[in-house]
Amino acid sequence: MKYVKTLLVTAILAPVAFLLLSSQQESNTVEPKITWYSYEQALEINKSYPKKKIFVDVYTEWCGWCKKMDATTFQNPVIVDYMNKNFIAVKLDAERKDTIVIEGRPWVNLNANKARGTHQIAEYLLNGRMSYPSYVFLDELAHPITVVPGYYEASQFEMILNYFGNNDHLKYSWEQYQKNFKGKIPPPEPK
């Protein structure tokens, strides 16, 4: 009888213990995230070798599409991995209030006291086309390659990242590249 009780208790407690341990392991697992830097940090980091391209996410606090990009596309493991390996990733609030000094030149927000005043560095990087979110691709010497505005699903953004990250923009037109690109992220299901 004692053997049966022990067997019964073990049969009941074993699955409970397994569930507790597995849920504890899941909560200890940290999902990889994009390592974001300030614009100034990225320029400083890129002074060392090997140099990387710089990716600048120009956003604002009030931008809904910026928040959606952060919550979806920038959380995708394929995007996270590619960004961390191939770019120095920058988050730049287009309405930041502080002064940035780059190579002795100060950059400021001339309308810092007003709502939605834009910072000079954001205006420079976006060529005065203030649209959020916008993504600035800079080469290894921090020279502009292009600006890509708008929200993108992860599968679309994977193609854009690879196009500039692999220097395929120097070899192929965007149209050619789109036809031949084979990504790791499946396109979203039609709604």
Disulfide bonds with the S-S distance in Angstrom:
Cys63-Cys66 2.32
